[in-house]
Amino acid sequence: MGTVRFLLALSVALSHMGGPFALFNGTYAVTVFYIISGLLICMILEGKYKKRTLLFYQNRALRIFVPYWIVVSFTWIFLWYKGIGPAAKISEWAYTFDPLTWVYIVGTNSLLFGQDWGLFLGYSAQNQLYWISNFRESPVAVYGFQAIPQAWSVSLELWFYLLAPFLLRSNSATLFLLLVACGLMRVFACKAGLDGDPWSYRFLPFELSFFLLGALAFRASQSSLYRRLEELMPRALPITIFACAVSLVATYRLAPVAKLDWHLTVFHLPMGLFVATAVALPALLRFSSMFRWDRWLGNLSYPIYLVHITVIWTVNAWGIPEYGKLTPLVFTLLAAVLICLAIERPVDRYRQRRVTQNPSPSGEVANGATS
């Protein structure tokens, strides 16, 4: 699981960098992250955070906001110093902002919540913020006011974290029906012509189906059938499914060349790939537990996701040679390692201490899984 998360984050970064390097479609990588989030959040809410909703919220906030605030602070300092990117855009349009626009820009940059809304908003000096079905048709791109523009997906995940303790109290049948309802909403929207960006992977009611798919995958992994398979192949099962998942991704990468059409597409998304990924994830999670290096790689995924566009801006602003995009890639990895060691590791130790020092109301002993 850690290796997969690392490669997904790297895929998003490389898709923004351009150049000769590519791993996996960035849009699909974000969707797979939703599925992984659904599985992991279901696991910890039914485990160490069971009946401890407040502690879950607090530890999620520490996990997300501490690295974000540090990265966004350094990013804003650099952007204002160089007068580029969002800083330049705000300077250009600030004299036209009304109080509500200022609240949105400052609030979303500070608190993350609502950044996903920016992809359904337009801006003009006459109308200020207004709803729009395609953000590219806006006179001014609202997402251009964000210092970490890719954090819209983190904002979307935050809404799921808020809902999760209540949604995941439901039984699996209810979650499945909700998944189907979200999927049907997506299909009807597609039929109505809302079949492109931002509706394809940025609208919470549609993306909720992928979070639920991950949660249901975790529930399935707790079944007696799955446990019997684990008893028969304790180490071979996760490794086998991991190899199958890698093969599946490789097959999809080759599919356009081989003219294969093995997946059902809605909004041009390969639903077959996502379902197969959900099936593989519980085994991949067990694969991660076997190797410390795999978990360490997984810890780099969030820093890579946060910092890569800041690195791209820095390299471009200072005129540093890119050597075929190798320079921003290397700097992104170095920055991610630094964030992981200097920020995330101390925060995670504190989060885990809070779990062990605050026993659940039922008296259960918390497990040590990272969340």
C-alpha positions as CSV (number, residue, x, y, z in Angstrom):
1,M,0.0,0.0,0.0
2,G,2.8,2.4,0.9
3,T,4.5,1.9,-2.5
4,V,1.2,2.3,-4.3
5,R,0.5,5.6,-2.5
6,F,4.0,6.8,-3.2
7,L,3.7,6.0,-6.9
8,L,0.2,7.6,-7.1
9,A,1.5,10.9,-5.6
10,L,4.5,10.8,-7.9
11,S,2.2,10.2,-10.9
12,V,0.2,13.4,-10.0
13,A,3.5,15.4,-9.6
14,L,4.9,14.1,-12.9
15,S,1.6,14.9,-14.7
16,H,2.0,18.5,-13.6
17,M,5.7,18.7,-14.4
18,G,5.3,17.4,-18.0
19,G,8.4,16.2,-19.7
20,P,9.4,12.7,-20.6
21,F,8.6,11.1,-17.2
22,A,5.2,9.5,-16.7
23,L,3.9,6.7,-14.5
24,F,0.1,6.8,-14.4
25,N,-2.7,9.1,-15.4
26,G,-2.9,11.9,-12.8
27,T,-6.7,12.0,-12.8
28,Y,-7.0,8.3,-12.2
29,A,-4.3,8.5,-9.5
30,V,-6.5,11.0,-7.5
31,T,-9.5,8.7,-7.8
32,V,-7.5,5.7,-6.5
33,F,-6.4,7.9,-3.6
34,Y,-10.1,8.4,-2.8
35,I,-10.6,4.6,-2.7
36,I,-7.5,4.2,-0.4
37,S,-8.8,6.9,1.9
38,G,-12.2,5.1,2.2
39,L,-10.5,1.8,3.1
40,L,-8.1,3.3,5.7
41,I,-10.7,5.6,7.3
42,C,-13.1,2.6,7.6
43,M,-10.3,0.5,9.1
44,I,-9.3,3.0,11.8
45,L,-12.9,4.0,12.7
46,E,-13.8,0.4,13.3
47,G,-10.5,-0.1,15.1
48,K,-8.6,2.3,17.3
49,Y,-11.0,5.3,16.8
50,K,-14.1,3.3,17.5
51,K,-16.4,5.4,19.7
52,R,-13.7,8.1,19.7
53,T,-15.0,10.5,17.1
54,L,-13.5,13.7,18.6
55,L,-10.0,12.1,18.9
56,F,-10.4,11.0,15.2
57,Y,-11.2,14.5,14.1
58,Q,-8.3,16.0,16.2
59,N,-5.7,13.5,14.9
60,R,-6.9,13.9,11.3
61,A,-6.5,17.7,11.7
62,L,-3.0,17.3,12.9
63,R,-2.1,14.9,10.1
64,I,-3.5,17.2,7.4
65,F,-3.1,20.8,8.6
66,V,0.4,20.9,10.2
67,P,2.3,20.0,7.0
68,Y,-0.1,22.0,4.9
69,W,0.3,25.2,7.0
70,I,4.1,25.0,6.9
71,V,4.2,24.4,3.2
72,V,1.6,27.0,2.3
73,S,3.4,29.6,4.5
74,F,6.7,29.1,2.8
75,T,5.0,29.1,-0.6
76,W,3.2,32.4,0.0
77,I,6.5,34.0,1.2
78,F,8.2,32.9,-1.9
79,L,5.4,33.9,-4.2
80,W,5.1,37.4,-2.8
81,Y,8.8,37.8,-2.9
82,K,9.0,36.9,-6.5
83,G,5.6,38.4,-7.5
84,I,4.5,35.3,-9.4
85,G,1.7,32.8,-9.5
86,P,-1.3,33.4,-7.1
87,A,0.5,36.4,-5.5
88,A,0.6,38.1,-8.9
89,K,-3.0,37.2,-9.7
90,I,-4.2,38.6,-6.3
91,S,-2.2,41.8,-6.8
92,E,-3.8,42.2,-10.2
93,W,-7.4,41.7,-9.0
94,A,-7.4,42.7,-5.3
95,Y,-8.8,46.2,-5.9
96,T,-12.0,44.5,-7.3
97,F,-12.6,42.1,-4.5
98,D,-15.6,42.5,-2.3
99,P,-15.6,41.3,1.4
100,L,-17.1,37.9,0.5
101,T,-14.4,37.2,-2.1
102,W,-11.7,38.1,0.5
103,V,-13.2,35.8,3.0
104,Y,-13.2,33.0,0.4
105,I,-9.6,33.5,-0.7
106,V,-8.2,33.9,2.8
107,G,-10.4,31.2,4.3
108,T,-9.7,28.5,1.8
109,N,-6.0,29.2,1.7
110,S,-5.8,29.0,5.5
111,L,-8.3,26.2,6.3
112,L,-8.4,24.1,3.0
113,F,-12.1,23.6,3.3
114,G,-13.9,25.0,0.2
115,Q,-10.9,24.8,-2.2
116,D,-12.8,22.2,-4.2
117,W,-15.7,24.7,-4.6
118,G,-13.3,27.0,-6.5
119,L,-13.5,24.6,-9.4
120,F,-17.3,25.3,-9.6
121,L,-16.9,29.1,-9.2
122,G,-16.2,31.8,-11.6
123,Y,-15.0,35.4,-10.8
124,S,-15.4,38.7,-12.5
125,A,-15.0,42.2,-11.3
126,Q,-18.7,42.9,-12.0
127,N,-20.3,39.7,-10.6
128,Q,-17.6,38.7,-8.0
129,L,-17.9,35.0,-7.2
130,Y,-20.6,33.1,-9.0
131,W,-21.4,29.4,-9.7
132,I,-20.3,28.1,-13.1
133,S,-20.4,24.6,-14.6
134,N,-17.0,24.9,-16.3
135,F,-14.4,26.9,-14.4
136,R,-12.4,27.3,-17.7
137,E,-15.2,29.6,-18.9
138,S,-14.6,32.1,-16.1
139,P,-13.0,35.4,-16.9
140,V,-10.6,34.8,-14.0
141,A,-9.8,31.3,-12.7
142,V,-10.7,31.1,-9.0
143,Y,-8.3,28.2,-8.4
144,G,-5.5,30.6,-9.4
145,F,-5.9,32.4,-6.1
146,Q,-4.7,29.3,-4.2
147,A,-1.0,28.9,-3.2
148,I,-1.4,25.1,-3.2
149,P,-3.8,24.7,-6.1
150,Q,-3.7,20.9,-6.1
151,A,-5.0,20.9,-2.5
152,W,-8.6,21.0,-3.8
153,S,-8.5,17.2,-3.6
154,V,-7.4,17.4,0.1
155,S,-10.3,19.7,0.7
156,L,-12.7,17.2,-0.8
157,E,-11.2,14.5,1.4
158,L,-11.8,16.7,4.4
159,W,-15.5,16.7,3.7
160,F,-15.4,12.9,3.7
161,Y,-13.5,12.8,7.0
162,L,-16.2,14.9,8.5
163,L,-19.0,12.6,7.2
164,A,-17.1,9.3,7.8
165,P,-17.9,8.7,11.5
166,F,-21.6,9.0,10.7
167,L,-21.7,7.3,7.3
168,L,-19.6,4.3,8.4
169,R,-21.8,3.5,11.3
170,S,-24.2,2.1,8.7
171,N,-24.2,-1.5,7.7
172,S,-22.6,-2.7,4.4
173,A,-25.9,-3.0,2.6
174,T,-26.7,0.7,3.3
175,L,-23.2,1.8,2.2
176,F,-23.6,-0.3,-1.0
177,L,-27.0,1.4,-1.8
178,L,-25.5,4.8,-1.2
179,L,-22.6,3.9,-3.5
180,V,-25.1,2.9,-6.2
181,A,-27.1,6.1,-5.7
182,C,-23.9,8.2,-6.1
183,G,-23.0,6.2,-9.2
184,L,-26.4,6.8,-10.7
185,M,-26.2,10.5,-10.0
186,R,-22.9,10.4,-12.0
187,V,-24.5,8.6,-14.9
188,F,-27.5,10.9,-15.1
189,A,-25.2,13.9,-14.9
190,C,-23.1,12.5,-17.7
191,K,-26.3,11.9,-19.8
192,A,-27.2,15.5,-19.1
193,G,-24.0,16.8,-20.6
194,L,-21.9,17.3,-17.4
195,D,-19.3,14.8,-18.7
196,G,-16.1,16.8,-18.4
197,D,-13.9,18.5,-15.9
198,P,-14.7,19.5,-13.1
199,W,-17.6,17.0,-12.8
200,S,-15.5,14.0,-13.8
201,Y,-13.5,13.8,-10.6
202,R,-13.9,16.9,-8.4
203,F,-17.6,16.8,-7.3
204,L,-18.0,15.4,-3.8
205,P,-21.4,13.6,-4.3
206,F,-20.0,11.8,-7.2
207,E,-16.6,11.0,-5.7
208,L,-18.3,9.7,-2.5
209,S,-18.9,6.5,-4.3
210,F,-15.1,5.8,-4.5
211,F,-14.7,6.5,-0.8
212,L,-17.5,4.0,-0.1
213,L,-16.0,1.5,-2.5
214,G,-12.8,1.6,-0.4
215,A,-14.8,1.2,2.9
216,L,-16.7,-1.8,1.5
217,A,-13.4,-3.3,0.4
218,F,-12.2,-3.2,4.0
219,R,-15.5,-4.7,5.2
220,A,-15.1,-7.5,2.7
221,S,-11.6,-8.2,3.9
222,Q,-13.0,-8.9,7.4
223,S,-15.2,-11.7,6.0
224,S,-14.6,-15.4,6.9
225,L,-13.9,-16.3,3.3
226,Y,-11.1,-13.7,3.0
227,R,-9.6,-14.9,6.3
228,R,-9.6,-18.5,5.1
229,L,-7.7,-17.4,2.0
230,E,-5.2,-15.7,4.3
231,E,-4.8,-18.8,6.4
232,L,-4.1,-20.9,3.2
233,M,-1.7,-18.3,1.7
234,P,-0.5,-16.0,4.5
235,R,2.3,-14.4,2.6
236,A,1.5,-15.4,-1.0
237,L,-1.9,-13.9,-1.2
238,P,-1.0,-10.2,-0.8
239,I,2.1,-10.6,-2.9
240,T,0.1,-12.3,-5.6
241,I,-2.6,-9.7,-5.6
242,F,0.0,-6.9,-5.5
243,A,1.6,-8.4,-8.7
244,C,-1.8,-8.7,-10.3
245,A,-2.6,-5.0,-9.5
246,V,0.7,-3.9,-11.0
247,S,0.0,-6.0,-14.1
248,L,-3.4,-4.5,-14.4
249,V,-2.0,-1.0,-14.3
250,A,0.6,-2.0,-17.0
251,T,-2.2,-3.5,-19.1
252,Y,-4.2,-0.3,-18.9
253,R,-1.1,1.8,-19.8
254,L,-0.8,-0.4,-23.0
255,A,-4.5,-0.5,-23.7
256,P,-4.7,2.5,-26.0
257,V,-1.8,1.2,-28.1
258,A,-3.2,-2.4,-28.2
259,K,-6.7,-0.9,-28.8
260,L,-8.1,-2.9,-25.9
261,D,-11.4,-1.8,-24.4
262,W,-11.9,-4.0,-21.4
263,H,-13.2,-1.3,-19.0
264,L,-16.6,0.3,-18.5
265,T,-16.2,4.1,-18.8
266,V,-18.3,6.8,-17.2
267,F,-17.0,10.3,-17.5
268,H,-14.2,8.6,-19.5
269,L,-13.0,7.0,-16.2
270,P,-12.1,3.3,-16.2
271,M,-14.5,1.8,-13.7
272,G,-13.1,-1.7,-14.1
273,L,-9.7,-0.5,-13.0
274,F,-11.1,1.2,-9.9
275,V,-13.1,-1.9,-8.9
276,A,-10.1,-4.1,-9.4
277,T,-8.0,-1.7,-7.3
278,A,-10.5,-1.8,-4.5
279,V,-10.4,-5.7,-4.5
280,A,-6.6,-5.6,-4.3
281,L,-6.3,-3.0,-1.6
282,P,-6.8,-5.1,1.5
283,A,-4.1,-7.5,0.4
284,L,-1.8,-4.6,-0.5
285,L,-2.4,-3.3,3.1
286,R,-1.2,-6.6,4.5
287,F,1.7,-6.5,2.0
288,S,2.7,-3.1,3.6
289,S,2.7,-4.5,7.1
290,M,5.5,-7.0,6.0
291,F,8.0,-4.3,5.1
292,R,9.0,-1.1,6.9
293,W,10.3,0.4,3.8
294,D,6.9,0.2,2.1
295,R,5.3,2.1,5.0
296,W,8.1,4.7,4.8
297,L,7.5,5.3,1.1
298,G,3.8,5.7,1.8
299,N,4.6,8.5,4.3
300,L,6.2,10.5,1.5
301,S,3.0,10.6,-0.6
302,Y,1.3,13.5,1.2
303,P,4.5,15.7,1.2
304,I,5.1,15.0,-2.5
305,Y,1.5,16.0,-3.2
306,L,1.7,19.2,-1.2
307,V,5.1,20.5,-2.3
308,H,5.5,19.6,-6.0
309,I,3.9,22.7,-7.6
310,T,5.8,24.9,-5.2
311,V,9.0,23.3,-6.4
312,I,7.9,23.8,-10.0
313,W,7.3,27.5,-9.4
314,T,10.7,27.8,-7.6
315,V,12.7,26.1,-10.4
316,N,11.0,28.3,-13.0
317,A,11.3,31.5,-11.0
318,W,15.0,31.1,-10.4
319,G,15.7,29.9,-13.9
320,I,17.3,26.6,-12.7
321,P,18.0,24.2,-15.6
322,E,15.4,21.5,-15.6
323,Y,17.3,18.8,-17.5
324,G,14.2,17.2,-19.0
325,K,12.1,17.9,-15.8
326,L,14.6,15.8,-13.7
327,T,15.5,18.9,-11.5
328,P,12.0,19.5,-10.2
329,L,11.5,15.8,-9.7
330,V,14.6,15.5,-7.6
331,F,13.9,18.7,-5.6
332,T,10.3,17.4,-4.9
333,L,11.6,14.1,-3.5
334,L,14.2,15.9,-1.4
335,A,11.6,18.4,0.0
336,A,9.2,15.5,0.7
337,V,11.9,13.6,2.7
338,L,12.7,16.7,4.7
339,I,9.0,17.4,5.4
340,C,8.5,13.7,6.4
341,L,11.5,13.7,8.8
342,A,11.2,17.2,10.3
343,I,7.5,17.7,10.4
344,E,5.4,14.6,9.9
345,R,7.4,12.1,12.0
346,P,7.2,14.3,15.2
347,V,3.5,15.0,14.6
348,D,2.8,11.3,14.1
349,R,4.5,10.4,17.3
350,Y,2.4,12.9,19.1
351,R,-0.8,11.6,17.4
352,Q,-0.1,8.1,18.4
353,R,0.7,9.0,22.0
354,R,-2.7,10.7,22.1
355,V,-4.3,7.5,21.0
356,T,-2.6,5.3,23.6
357,Q,-3.1,7.9,26.4
358,N,-6.8,8.2,25.7
359,P,-8.4,4.8,26.0
360,S,-11.7,4.2,24.2
361,P,-14.9,4.3,26.2
362,S,-15.3,0.6,25.8
363,G,-11.9,-0.1,27.3
364,E,-10.5,-1.5,24.1
365,V,-6.7,-1.2,23.6
366,A,-5.9,0.9,20.6
367,N,-3.8,-0.8,17.9
368,G,-0.7,0.9,16.5
369,A,-1.7,1.3,12.9
370,T,-0.9,4.7,11.5
371,S,-3.8,6.9,10.6
